[in-house]
Amino acid sequence: MYAGKIISVRVDRIELPNGRTATREVVEHPGAVAVLALTAPESVVLVRQFRYPINEITLELPAGKLEQGEDPLRAAHREFAEETGFVAGQMEFVTSFYSTPGFSDERMRLYLATDLKAGTPRPDDDEFLDCLTVDRSTAARMIGEGAFTDAKTLVGLLWWLQRT
């Protein structure tokens, strides 16, 4: 139905459990990575950026889409360095989840980055990001206040906050 730079859209005709048929619109996405980066055990790296589809500035974990055939771990290192300037000495897989399984096949992979070395951000030409750190208690308070509005950031921060 549509093939763009980042997504494709298809319409499938399916059979329902009751034998009836229906159509489903599916957004195909190559997948993405998100990085929960700790500058210290009690501080996390976030990026502030404008998101056109919702016409809002958001506060998020650094993240980005996978390139065709790209290894997710490699993508996590790449996106994290591009968006924040940091290089992670350690990067480990935490979990994966679907961002919006009701209409999209986008699978997010969350990584934990530690042993960070500061560097110079290299965002894409169309990305305008501010990098900041937030401590554990501030992150918990901000979640309660509704300051984080995207799924990957909530998943990552809640995972971090529940750790002992």
Phi and psi restraints in degrees (value plus and minus 20) as a CYANA .aco file:
   2 TYR   PHI    -173.2  -133.2
   2 TYR   PSI     117.9   157.9
   3 ALA   PHI    -151.3  -111.3
   3 ALA   PSI      94.8   134.8
   4 GLY   PHI    -134.5   -94.5
   4 GLY   PSI    -189.7  -149.7
   5 LYS   PHI     -89.3   -49.3
   5 LYS   PSI     -57.5   -17.5
   6 ILE   PHI    -128.5   -88.5
   6 ILE   PSI     -60.2   -20.2
   7 ILE   PHI    -146.0  -106.0
   7 ILE   PSI     143.3   183.3
   8 SER   PHI    -148.7  -108.7
   8 SER   PSI     133.0   173.0
   9 VAL   PHI    -146.3  -106.3
   9 VAL   PSI     113.8   153.8
  10 ARG   PHI    -150.5  -110.5
  10 ARG   PSI     139.8   179.8
  11 VAL   PHI    -139.9   -99.9
  11 VAL   PSI     102.3   142.3
  12 ASP   PHI    -128.0   -88.0
  12 ASP   PSI     122.8   162.8
  13 ARG   PHI    -120.7   -80.7
  13 ARG   PSI     103.7   143.7
  14 ILE   PHI    -144.6  -104.6
  14 ILE   PSI     140.7   180.7
  15 GLU   PHI    -121.3   -81.3
  15 GLU   PSI     109.1   149.1
  16 LEU   PHI    -103.4   -63.4
  16 LEU   PSI     142.5   182.5
  17 PRO   PHI     -76.5   -36.5
  17 PRO   PSI     -45.3    -5.3
  18 ASN   PHI    -108.9   -68.9
  18 ASN   PSI     -13.4    26.6
  19 GLY   PHI      71.9   111.9
  19 GLY   PSI     -33.0     7.0
  20 ARG   PHI     -97.3   -57.3
  20 ARG   PSI     144.2   184.2
  21 THR   PHI    -131.1   -91.1
  21 THR   PSI     136.0   176.0
  22 ALA   PHI    -171.8  -131.8
  22 ALA   PSI     148.6   188.6
  23 THR   PHI    -130.9   -90.9
  23 THR   PSI     129.6   169.6
  24 ARG   PHI    -153.0  -113.0
  24 ARG   PSI     108.3   148.3
  25 GLU   PHI    -108.7   -68.7
  25 GLU   PSI     109.9   149.9
  26 VAL   PHI    -145.1  -105.1
  26 VAL   PSI     105.1   145.1
  27 VAL   PHI    -111.3   -71.3
  27 VAL   PSI      99.1   139.1
  28 GLU   PHI    -114.2   -74.2
  28 GLU   PSI     111.1   151.1
  29 HIS   PHI    -154.1  -114.1
  29 HIS   PSI     123.5   163.5
  30 PRO   PHI     -91.4   -51.4
  30 PRO   PSI     -28.4    11.6
  31 GLY   PHI      82.3   122.3
  31 GLY   PSI     145.8   185.8
  32 ALA   PHI    -170.4  -130.4
  32 ALA   PSI     147.3   187.3
  33 VAL   PHI    -145.8  -105.8
  33 VAL   PSI     131.5   171.5
  34 ALA   PHI    -153.8  -113.8
  34 ALA   PSI     127.5   167.5
  35 VAL   PHI    -144.0  -104.0
  35 VAL   PSI      99.4   139.4
  36 LEU   PHI    -113.3   -73.3
  36 LEU   PSI      82.0   122.0
  37 ALA   PHI    -128.4   -88.4
  37 ALA   PSI     107.3   147.3
  38 LEU   PHI    -126.2   -86.2
  38 LEU   PSI      98.0   138.0
  39 THR   PHI     -97.1   -57.1
  39 THR   PSI     -43.0    -3.0
  40 ALA   PHI    -175.9  -135.9
  40 ALA   PSI     146.4   186.4
  41 PRO   PHI     -75.8   -35.8
  41 PRO   PSI     -41.7    -1.7
  42 GLU   PHI    -131.9   -91.9
  42 GLU   PSI      -9.2    30.8
  43 SER   PHI    -155.6  -115.6
  43 SER   PSI     118.8   158.8
  44 VAL   PHI    -140.1  -100.1
  44 VAL   PSI     127.7   167.7
  45 VAL   PHI    -109.0   -69.0
  45 VAL   PSI     111.7   151.7
  46 LEU   PHI    -149.0  -109.0
  46 LEU   PSI     140.0   180.0
  47 VAL   PHI    -144.0  -104.0
  47 VAL   PSI     122.5   162.5
  48 ARG   PHI    -127.2   -87.2
  48 ARG   PSI     109.6   149.6
  49 GLN   PHI    -175.0  -135.0
  49 GLN   PSI     135.2   175.2
  50 PHE   PHI    -101.1   -61.1
  50 PHE   PSI     112.1   152.1
  51 ARG   PHI    -133.7   -93.7
  51 ARG   PSI      88.9   128.9
  52 TYR   PHI     -77.7   -37.7
  52 TYR   PSI     -67.1   -27.1
  53 PRO   PHI     -76.8   -36.8
  53 PRO   PSI     -49.6    -9.6
  54 ILE   PHI    -127.7   -87.7
  54 ILE   PSI     -21.6    18.4
  55 ASN   PHI      33.8    73.8
  55 ASN   PSI      25.5    65.5
  56 GLU   PHI    -161.3  -121.3
  56 GLU   PSI     135.8   175.8
  57 ILE   PHI    -110.3   -70.3
  57 ILE   PSI     109.8   149.8
  58 THR   PHI    -137.4   -97.4
  58 THR   PSI     139.8   179.8
  59 LEU   PHI    -135.5   -95.5
  59 LEU   PSI      98.5   138.5
  60 GLU   PHI    -159.3  -119.3
  60 GLU   PSI     144.7   184.7
  61 LEU   PHI     -89.5   -49.5
  61 LEU   PSI     126.4   166.4
  62 PRO   PHI     -78.9   -38.9
  62 PRO   PSI     120.4   160.4
  63 ALA   PHI    -182.9  -142.9
  63 ALA   PSI     148.8   188.8
  64 GLY   PHI    -196.7  -156.7
  64 GLY   PSI     148.4   188.4
  65 LYS   PHI    -104.9   -64.9
  65 LYS   PSI     135.3   175.3
  66 LEU   PHI     -96.0   -56.0
  66 LEU   PSI     120.1   160.1
  67 GLU   PHI     -99.9   -59.9
  67 GLU   PSI     140.0   180.0
  68 GLN   PHI     -72.7   -32.7
  68 GLN   PSI     100.6   140.6
  69 GLY   PHI      54.2    94.2
  69 GLY   PSI     -14.0    26.0
  70 GLU   PHI     -94.4   -54.4
  70 GLU   PSI     120.3   160.3
  71 ASP   PHI     -88.0   -48.0
  71 ASP   PSI     108.0   148.0
  72 PRO   PHI     -77.8   -37.8
  72 PRO   PSI     -58.8   -18.8
  73 LEU   PHI     -83.3   -43.3
  73 LEU   PSI     -62.6   -22.6
  74 ARG   PHI     -82.6   -42.6
  74 ARG   PSI     -60.8   -20.8
  75 ALA   PHI     -83.3   -43.3
  75 ALA   PSI     -59.5   -19.5
  76 ALA   PHI     -81.8   -41.8
  76 ALA   PSI     -66.4   -26.4
  77 HIS   PHI     -79.4   -39.4
  77 HIS   PSI     -66.4   -26.4
  78 ARG   PHI     -82.4   -42.4
  78 ARG   PSI     -72.6   -32.6
  79 GLU   PHI     -83.4   -43.4
  79 GLU   PSI     -61.6   -21.6
  80 PHE   PHI     -81.3   -41.3
  80 PHE   PSI     -66.1   -26.1
  81 ALA   PHI     -85.8   -45.8
  81 ALA   PSI     -63.1   -23.1
  82 GLU   PHI     -80.6   -40.6
  82 GLU   PSI     -66.3   -26.3
  83 GLU   PHI    -100.3   -60.3
  83 GLU   PSI     -50.0   -10.0
  84 THR   PHI    -136.7   -96.7
  84 THR   PSI     -42.5    -2.5
  85 GLY   PHI      68.4   108.4
  85 GLY   PSI     -35.9     4.1
  86 PHE   PHI     -95.2   -55.2
  86 PHE   PSI     129.4   169.4
  87 VAL   PHI    -136.0   -96.0
  87 VAL   PSI     111.2   151.2
  88 ALA   PHI    -112.2   -72.2
  88 ALA   PSI     105.1   145.1
  89 GLY   PHI     -92.5   -52.5
  89 GLY   PSI     -51.3   -11.3
  90 GLN   PHI    -149.4  -109.4
  90 GLN   PSI     115.0   155.0
  91 MET   PHI    -161.5  -121.5
  91 MET   PSI      98.5   138.5
  92 GLU   PHI    -147.5  -107.5
  92 GLU   PSI     124.0   164.0
  93 PHE   PHI     -87.4   -47.4
  93 PHE   PSI     115.3   155.3
  94 VAL   PHI    -126.7   -86.7
  94 VAL   PSI     -77.3   -37.3
  95 THR   PHI    -186.5  -146.5
  95 THR   PSI     151.7   191.7
  96 SER   PHI    -153.4  -113.4
  96 SER   PSI     136.3   176.3
  97 PHE   PHI    -178.8  -138.8
  97 PHE   PSI     141.6   181.6
  98 TYR   PHI    -114.5   -74.5
  98 TYR   PSI     111.0   151.0
  99 SER   PHI     -90.8   -50.8
  99 SER   PSI     -61.8   -21.8
 100 THR   PHI    -169.0  -129.0
 100 THR   PSI      54.6    94.6
 101 PRO   PHI     -88.6   -48.6
 101 PRO   PSI     -26.9    13.1
 102 GLY   PHI     -90.9   -50.9
 102 GLY   PSI     -43.2    -3.2
 103 PHE   PHI    -166.5  -126.5
 103 PHE   PSI     -22.1    17.9
 104 SER   PHI    -155.4  -115.4
 104 SER   PSI     129.4   169.4
 105 ASP   PHI    -118.5   -78.5
 105 ASP   PSI      -5.1    34.9
 106 GLU   PHI     -82.7   -42.7
 106 GLU   PSI     100.8   140.8
 107 ARG   PHI    -127.2   -87.2
 107 ARG   PSI     103.0   143.0
 108 MET   PHI    -116.6   -76.6
 108 MET   PSI     119.8   159.8
 109 ARG   PHI    -137.2   -97.2
 109 ARG   PSI     105.3   145.3
 110 LEU   PHI    -121.0   -81.0
 110 LEU   PSI     112.0   152.0
 111 TYR   PHI    -142.1  -102.1
 111 TYR   PSI     128.9   168.9
 112 LEU   PHI    -123.0   -83.0
 112 LEU   PSI     103.8   143.8
 113 ALA   PHI    -132.1   -92.1
 113 ALA   PSI     111.7   151.7
 114 THR   PHI    -158.0  -118.0
 114 THR   PSI     159.0   199.0
 115 ASP   PHI      34.8    74.8
 115 ASP   PSI      38.0    78.0
 116 LEU   PHI    -104.9   -64.9
 116 LEU   PSI     122.2   162.2
 117 LYS   PHI    -140.2  -100.2
 117 LYS   PSI     107.7   147.7
 118 ALA   PHI     -90.5   -50.5
 118 ALA   PSI     128.5   168.5
 119 GLY   PHI    -174.6  -134.6
 119 GLY   PSI    -178.5  -138.5
 120 THR   PHI    -126.3   -86.3
 120 THR   PSI     104.9   144.9
 121 PRO   PHI     -81.3   -41.3
 121 PRO   PSI     128.7   168.7
 122 ARG   PHI    -155.1  -115.1
 122 ARG   PSI      43.9    83.9
 123 PRO   PHI     -85.5   -45.5
 123 PRO   PSI     139.0   179.0
 124 ASP   PHI     -79.7   -39.7
 124 ASP   PSI     139.8   179.8
 125 ASP   PHI     -77.7   -37.7
 125 ASP   PSI     -47.2    -7.2
 126 ASP   PHI    -122.1   -82.1
 126 ASP   PSI      -6.7    33.3
 127 GLU   PHI    -128.8   -88.8
 127 GLU   PSI     114.1   154.1
 128 PHE   PHI    -149.6  -109.6
 128 PHE   PSI      84.1   124.1
 129 LEU   PHI    -142.9  -102.9
 129 LEU   PSI     126.8   166.8
 130 ASP   PHI    -137.1   -97.1
 130 ASP   PSI     111.7   151.7
 131 CYS   PHI    -121.9   -81.9
 131 CYS   PSI     118.7   158.7
 132 LEU   PHI    -170.6  -130.6
 132 LEU   PSI     146.3   186.3
 133 THR   PHI    -138.4   -98.4
 133 THR   PSI     130.6   170.6
 134 VAL   PHI    -154.1  -114.1
 134 VAL   PSI     115.7   155.7
 135 ASP   PHI    -100.2   -60.2
 135 ASP   PSI     147.8   187.8
 136 ARG   PHI     -77.1   -37.1
 136 ARG   PSI     -68.3   -28.3
 137 SER   PHI     -87.7   -47.7
 137 SER   PSI     -55.8   -15.8
 138 THR   PHI     -87.0   -47.0
 138 THR   PSI     -62.1   -22.1
 139 ALA   PHI     -80.2   -40.2
 139 ALA   PSI     -64.4   -24.4
 140 ALA   PHI     -82.0   -42.0
 140 ALA   PSI     -63.7   -23.7
 141 ARG   PHI     -83.2   -43.2
 141 ARG   PSI     -63.0   -23.0
 142 MET   PHI     -85.0   -45.0
 142 MET   PSI     -55.8   -15.8
 143 ILE   PHI     -80.5   -40.5
 143 ILE   PSI     -66.9   -26.9
 144 GLY   PHI     -81.4   -41.4
 144 GLY   PSI     -49.8    -9.8
 145 GLU   PHI    -106.0   -66.0
 145 GLU   PSI     -24.6    15.4
 146 GLY   PHI      59.0    99.0
 146 GLY   PSI       4.2    44.2
 147 ALA   PHI     -92.7   -52.7
 147 ALA   PSI     -43.0    -3.0
 148 PHE   PHI    -125.7   -85.7
 148 PHE   PSI     106.2   146.2
 149 THR   PHI    -138.5   -98.5
 149 THR   PSI     -18.7    21.3
 150 ASP   PHI    -132.8   -92.8
 150 ASP   PSI     129.0   169.0
 151 ALA   PHI     -82.7   -42.7
 151 ALA   PSI     -63.7   -23.7
 152 LYS   PHI     -82.6   -42.6
 152 LYS   PSI     -58.0   -18.0
 153 THR   PHI     -89.8   -49.8
 153 THR   PSI     -62.8   -22.8
 154 LEU   PHI     -83.7   -43.7
 154 LEU   PSI     -63.6   -23.6
 155 VAL   PHI     -80.1   -40.1
 155 VAL   PSI     -69.8   -29.8
 156 GLY   PHI     -83.6   -43.6
 156 GLY   PSI     -66.8   -26.8
 157 LEU   PHI     -87.2   -47.2
 157 LEU   PSI     -61.5   -21.5
 158 LEU   PHI     -85.0   -45.0
 158 LEU   PSI     -57.3   -17.3
 159 TRP   PHI     -80.9   -40.9
 159 TRP   PSI     -66.5   -26.5
 160 TRP   PHI     -83.8   -43.8
 160 TRP   PSI     -65.3   -25.3
 161 LEU   PHI     -87.7   -47.7
 161 LEU   PSI     -47.5    -7.5
 162 GLN   PHI    -102.4   -62.4
 162 GLN   PSI     -31.6     8.4
 163 ARG   PHI     -91.4   -51.4
 163 ARG   PSI     126.6   166.6
